[in-house]
Amino acid sequence: MRLALGLRSPHLPPNGCVATIGNFDGVHLGHRAVIDRLATQGRERNLPVCVVLFEPQPREFFDPGNAPPRLMRLREKVDRLSELPVDYTLILRFNRALASMAPGDFIQNILIHALGVRHLVVGDDFRFGRRREGDFNLLRQAGLRAGFEVADTASVLIDGERISSTLIREALLGGDLARAARLLSKPYEICGRVIHGQKRGRLMGFPTANLLMQRKNTPIQGVFAVTMRGLSERPLAGVANVGIRPTMAGDETVLLETHLLDFNRDIYGKRVEVEFHHKLRDERRFNDIPELRAQIEKDIKAARAYFAGHPNHPSPEP
């Protein structure tokens, strides 16, 4: 997959494409269905598939204080798209200039001139351009004049509900990781490089692999039974805390801290993927370090019990 950063990138499709536009947060089953449909159109026309993303996402630009927590960072999103039948991903910086662009200019400059779109798939509620004046009908009319087709994204249902990033966030915030995994087609995961922390876990006898979340809010908080990929042939089981260290007053850094069971190696700088399987408890504040240590021991015991009862996951010896 070729990654194009902006309209001046040399990595734009040179001879037209079939395309879709969206946030693609989570790259869930609904997104995958859209891309599969688009790939079929691409094969019929002998054209590459292009996904167009905005960074930041429009809601984050217009209303940063109330934007929903992302399921994925941009890097994670691009990695997932690269696993699908996507030939190009175009990332457009969403700034004041793009937000104020007239809908006709958006169509002419981006869809026609830069991409040479021949078939476009977007949601029927897609809005674009200055004051969100552009809509699905305007795209269809423009397509009739310019010679490209416009189709809407068909809903994908599970248990009678339309799969969406909002539905997945609700499942994660409610601690229903099994439901989130069904909607995503795999367990929810967070990727990143292991960074140096303050070694507090190690001093208590529970060393942690720390990932900086690089986001202001998260769709998942608490303590979880997890597995970590990227360190060995098989995923490693562990206990992870996502939050702001409520016991450590004054520390507002959002971290993912994972204690791997029966594992003790130097892994700083390693890129890993942490998959969330089961919520053990909510985050809470502890009165002192001994109380926190006692709770961590309970969390480890609970995680071992969970993995022992789920043979499809690693099951460390007690």
C-alpha positions in Angstrom: 0.0 0.0 0.0 1.3 3.5 -0.9 0.8 6.3 1.6 0.2 9.8 0.2 0.5 12.7 2.6 -1.4 15.5 1.0 -2.2 16.4 -2.6 1.3 17.1 -3.6 2.5 13.6 -2.7 4.2 11.6 -5.5 2.3 8.6 -4.2 -1.1 9.4 -5.7 -2.7 7.0 -8.2 -1.5 8.1 -11.6 -4.3 6.8 -13.8 -7.5 7.1 -11.7 -8.9 4.9 -8.9 -11.9 3.8 -7.1 -12.1 5.5 -3.7 -13.9 5.9 -0.4 -13.7 8.7 2.2 -14.2 8.4 5.9 -12.6 8.3 9.4 -12.2 4.5 9.4 -11.7 4.6 13.1 -11.2 1.0 14.3 -11.2 -0.4 10.7 -14.1 -2.6 11.9 -16.2 -5.1 10.0 -18.3 -2.4 8.4 -15.2 -0.7 7.1 -13.9 -4.0 5.8 -17.1 -4.7 3.9 -16.9 -1.2 2.2 -13.3 -1.9 1.1 -14.2 -5.4 -0.1 -17.0 -3.9 -2.3 -14.6 -1.2 -3.5 -12.0 -3.8 -4.4 -14.5 -5.6 -6.5 -15.2 -2.4 -8.4 -11.5 -1.9 -8.8 -11.0 -5.3 -10.3 -13.9 -4.8 -12.8 -12.4 -1.5 -13.9 -8.7 -2.5 -13.5 -8.2 0.4 -11.1 -6.5 0.7 -7.7 -8.4 1.2 -4.5 -7.8 4.4 -2.6 -8.9 5.3 0.9 -9.1 9.0 1.8 -8.6 10.0 5.5 -8.6 13.3 7.3 -6.1 14.1 10.1 -7.2 15.3 12.6 -10.7 13.9 12.2 -13.2 16.7 11.5 -14.9 16.4 14.9 -11.6 16.8 16.6 -10.9 20.0 14.6 -14.3 21.6 15.1 -15.0 20.5 18.7 -11.9 19.1 20.3 -13.3 19.2 23.8 -16.2 17.0 22.9 -14.7 14.7 20.2 -15.2 11.0 21.0 -12.1 9.0 22.0 -10.4 7.4 19.1 -10.3 3.7 18.8 -7.0 4.0 16.9 -4.1 6.3 16.4 -3.3 7.2 12.8 -0.4 4.8 12.7 -2.5 1.9 13.9 -5.2 2.8 11.3 -2.7 2.9 8.4 -1.3 -0.5 9.6 -4.7 -2.1 9.5 -5.6 -0.6 6.1 -2.4 -2.0 4.7 -3.6 -5.5 5.6 -6.7 -5.0 3.4 -7.0 -4.8 -0.4 -6.1 -1.1 -0.4 -3.5 0.2 -2.9 -3.4 3.8 -1.8 -4.2 5.8 1.3 -4.4 9.6 1.0 -4.1 11.5 4.3 -5.4 15.1 4.0 -4.6 17.5 6.8 -7.9 18.8 8.1 -7.3 22.5 8.7 -9.1 25.8 8.2 -8.3 25.9 4.5 -9.8 22.5 3.9 -12.8 23.1 6.2 -13.6 26.3 4.3 -13.1 24.9 0.8 -16.2 25.2 -1.4 -17.8 21.8 -2.1 -17.3 22.2 -5.8 -13.6 22.9 -5.3 -13.3 19.8 -3.1 -14.8 17.7 -5.9 -12.7 19.3 -8.6 -9.4 19.6 -6.8 -9.4 16.3 -4.8 -11.7 13.8 -6.4 -11.2 14.7 -10.1 -7.8 16.4 -10.5 -5.7 14.7 -7.8 -7.3 11.2 -7.7 -9.1 10.7 -11.0 -12.0 9.0 -9.2 -14.1 6.6 -11.3 -16.2 5.1 -8.6 -16.7 6.7 -5.1 -18.3 5.0 -2.0 -19.4 7.3 0.9 -22.1 7.2 3.5 -25.4 8.7 2.5 -24.9 11.1 5.4 -21.5 12.3 4.3 -21.1 16.1 4.4 -18.1 18.0 3.1 -16.9 21.5 2.2 -17.6 24.9 3.6 -20.3 24.9 6.3 -20.8 21.2 5.4 -22.7 22.4 2.3 -21.7 19.4 0.2 -23.7 16.2 0.5 -24.3 12.8 -1.1 -26.7 14.2 -3.7 -24.2 16.9 -4.8 -21.6 14.2 -5.3 -24.0 12.2 -7.4 -24.8 15.2 -9.6 -21.1 16.0 -10.0 -20.4 12.4 -10.8 -23.0 12.4 -13.6 -21.3 15.5 -15.1 -17.7 14.3 -14.6 -18.1 10.6 -15.4 -17.7 8.9 -12.0 -20.2 6.8 -10.1 -21.2 7.5 -6.5 -22.6 4.7 -4.2 -23.5 4.7 -0.6 -22.0 2.4 2.0 -24.4 -0.4 2.9 -24.9 -1.0 6.6 -23.4 -4.2 8.1 -25.5 -5.6 10.9 -24.6 -7.8 13.8 -27.4 -9.0 16.2 -29.7 -6.5 14.4 -27.4 -3.5 15.1 -25.5 -1.5 12.6 -21.7 -1.8 13.1 -20.2 1.6 13.8 -17.2 3.1 15.7 -19.7 4.6 18.1 -21.1 1.1 18.9 -17.6 -0.2 19.5 -16.8 2.6 21.8 -19.9 1.9 23.8 -19.0 -1.7 24.2 -15.4 -0.9 25.3 -16.6 1.8 27.8 -19.1 -0.8 29.2 -16.4 -3.4 29.6 -18.0 -5.7 27.0 -14.8 -6.7 25.2 -16.3 -9.8 23.6 -18.9 -7.7 21.8 -16.2 -5.2 20.7 -14.2 -8.1 19.3 -17.1 -9.3 17.3 -17.6 -5.9 15.8 -13.9 -5.4 15.1 -13.4 -9.0 13.9 -10.6 -9.3 16.4 -9.8 -8.3 20.0 -9.4 -4.6 20.6 -5.8 -3.7 20.6 -3.4 -0.8 21.2 0.0 -0.7 19.5 3.2 1.2 20.3 6.8 1.1 21.5 7.7 0.2 25.0 9.0 3.3 26.8 10.9 3.8 30.1 8.6 4.6 33.0 9.3 5.6 36.6 10.0 1.9 37.6 7.4 2.0 40.4 6.0 -1.3 39.3 9.4 -2.9 39.3 10.1 -1.6 42.8 6.9 -3.3 43.9 8.0 -6.6 42.3 5.7 -6.2 39.2 7.7 -4.7 36.3 5.5 -3.3 33.5 5.9 -2.6 29.8 4.7 0.9 29.4 3.1 2.4 26.2 2.4 6.1 26.0 -1.2 6.4 24.7 -0.5 9.6 22.7 -4.1 10.7 23.0 -6.1 12.9 25.4 -8.8 10.4 26.1 -9.3 6.7 25.5 -12.2 4.5 24.8 -11.0 2.0 27.4 -10.0 2.4 31.0 -9.4 0.1 33.9 -7.5 -3.2 34.5 -7.7 -6.0 32.0 -6.5 -9.5 31.2 -4.4 -9.0 28.0 -2.0 -10.6 25.6 1.0 -9.0 24.1 2.3 -9.7 20.6 5.7 -8.8 19.1 8.0 -10.4 21.7 7.8 -14.1 20.9 6.2 -16.6 18.6 3.2 -16.9 20.8 1.3 -13.9 22.4 2.3 -13.4 26.1 -0.4 -13.2 28.8 -0.5 -10.3 31.2 -2.4 -7.8 33.3 -2.8 -4.2 31.9 -3.9 -1.0 33.4 -5.1 1.9 31.2 -5.5 5.2 32.9 -3.7 8.0 34.7 -2.3 6.2 37.7 -5.0 7.3 40.3 -2.8 6.3 43.2 0.0 8.6 42.1 -1.4 12.1 42.8 -0.5 14.8 40.3 0.4 12.4 37.5 -2.0 13.0 34.6 -0.1 11.0 31.9 -2.3 8.5 30.2 -0.4 5.2 30.0 -1.0 1.6 29.1 1.0 -0.4 31.7 1.3 -4.2 31.2 2.7 -6.7 33.6 3.5 -9.8 31.7 3.1 -13.1 33.5 6.1 -15.3 33.9 8.3 -13.0 31.7 11.3 -10.9 32.6 13.3 -9.5 29.7 14.5 -6.0 28.7 12.0 -5.0 26.0 12.5 -1.2 25.9 12.0 0.2 22.4 10.2 -2.9 21.1 7.1 -2.3 19.1 4.2 -4.4 20.5 0.5 -5.0 20.2 -1.6 -5.4 23.3 -4.9 -7.2 22.9 -7.7 -6.8 25.4 -9.6 -9.9 26.3 -11.4 -9.4 29.7 -12.0 -6.5 32.0 -11.0 -7.3 35.6 -12.0 -4.1 37.4 -12.3 -0.4 37.1 -9.4 1.9 38.0 -9.4 3.1 41.6 -7.2 5.0 44.0 -5.4 3.2 46.8 -4.4 4.6 50.2 -0.8 3.4 50.0 1.6 1.2 48.2 1.0 -2.0 50.3 -2.7 -1.7 49.5 -1.9 -1.3 45.8 0.5 -4.3 45.8 -2.1 -6.5 47.4 -4.6 -5.5 44.7 -2.1 -6.2 41.9 -1.6 -9.7 43.3 -5.4 -10.2 43.2 -5.5 -8.9 39.6 -2.7 -11.3 38.5 -4.6 -14.2 40.1 -7.8 -13.2 38.3 -6.0 -13.0 35.0 -4.5 -16.4 35.4 -7.9 -17.8 36.2 -9.3 -16.2 33.1 -6.7 -17.5 30.7 -6.9 -21.0 32.3 -10.5 -21.1 31.4 -10.0 -19.9 27.8 -7.8 -22.4 26.0 -7.7 -20.3 22.8 -5.5 -17.8 24.7 -2.2 -18.4 26.5 -2.7 -20.1 29.8 0.4 -19.5 32.1 1.1 -22.0 34.8 0.0 -20.8 38.3 
